[in-house]
């Protein structure tokens, strides 16, 4: 497994432990709702990136504006 930026060397036992902790904290009924919200957030982020790329393609000579 690749080394992640802040997790160091993480293996299967650590992933199982994290999953069990999440299950204990949120319960079985809340996890699907959390994953649905996470999926919507990721989709929205990707759509925003695509929109920015499309805007850059339309106006390549226009100077970039800082947010």
N, C-alpha and C positions, 0 to 999 in steps of 0.2 A: 504494500500500500504506500502511496506517495506520502511524503511528510507534509502535513498541513502547517500553515503559518504559525498558529499559536497552540496547536494541540500536541506537537511533538510526535512521538511514535505511539499511535493509537491502534489497538488491535481489536479482535472480536470480543474478548472479555470486557473491555472498556465500553464498547458499543452496546453490549447487552446490559451492562450496569446502567448506562445512561438511559436506555429505553425503559428499563424497569423503574427508574426514578421518575421519568416523565409519566409513566402509567400510574404510579402512586400519587403523584402530585395532581394530575388533571383528571384521572379516572377514564374509564373506557368510553364513556359517552361523549366526553368533551374533545377527545383527540381528533375524530373526523372533522369536527367544526374548525379546529385549529389548522388542520392540514388544508381544508378548503380555503380558509382565509389566506394562508401562506401561498397557495397556488394562485389565487386571484392577485395577490400583491406582486408575485413574480411575473405574471402575465402582463400586468399593468406597466411594470418596469420595462419589460422587453418591448412593449408597444411604444412606450415613450422613446426608447432608444431608436427604434425604427423610424419614428416620426422625426427625430432630430436628424438622422441620416438623410431622410427624404428632403428635409428643408435645406441641408447642406448641398445636396445634389442640385436643387433648383437654383440656388444663388451662390455659386462657388466664389464669385468675386466680392461678395459682401463681407465686410470685416466681421469677425466674431465678436459677440457681445458677452461681457461678463455678467453672470447672474447676480 
